[in-house]
């Protein structure tokens, strides 16, 4: 009888470990399916929009402040201080307009942040991004997207998912590379 219980316990532990470590892949698959189909409700179930907005606002503000402070042309500009004061309001508006179910769906389909949405541009299999997955700890999972037409890894966009409960995951951060802010 003890051998039977040992086998049952081994099966249960194996199933639990498979579900525990496989759950982020399932969550990302659900996220991608929702993004491709444009299912707003499913996207809202897989993305923590308020947290994503706050993380993106702080990332953009930091990158723009750094760019303004390190740009020699801006040091000579008398309106640079005014720009620094107005920047949080502009960043808030931009992020609130971008971090919507539709904006996240465009990002997931293309693999890069688009300056302007072109609804007529088809997203076919040839233009979909290359995607890689990695754990960033037991409770964090990173999805890295690289557009197929971009060879350098400096343009990769990262999506960070966080564990919610034992098997649930939500996207909490979009990681835009600093090079996206420094290009002219």
Buried (B, 14 or more C-beta within 10 A) or exposed (E): EEEEEEEEEEEEEEEEEEEEEEBBEEBBEBBBBBBEEEBBEBBBBBBBBEBBBBBBBEBBBEBBBEEBEEEEEBEEEEEBEEEBEEBBEEBBEEBBEBBBBBBBBBBBBBBBBEEEEEEEEEBEEEBBBEBEEEEEEEEBBBBBBBBEEBEEEEBBBBBBBBBEEEBBBBBBBBBBBEEBBEEE
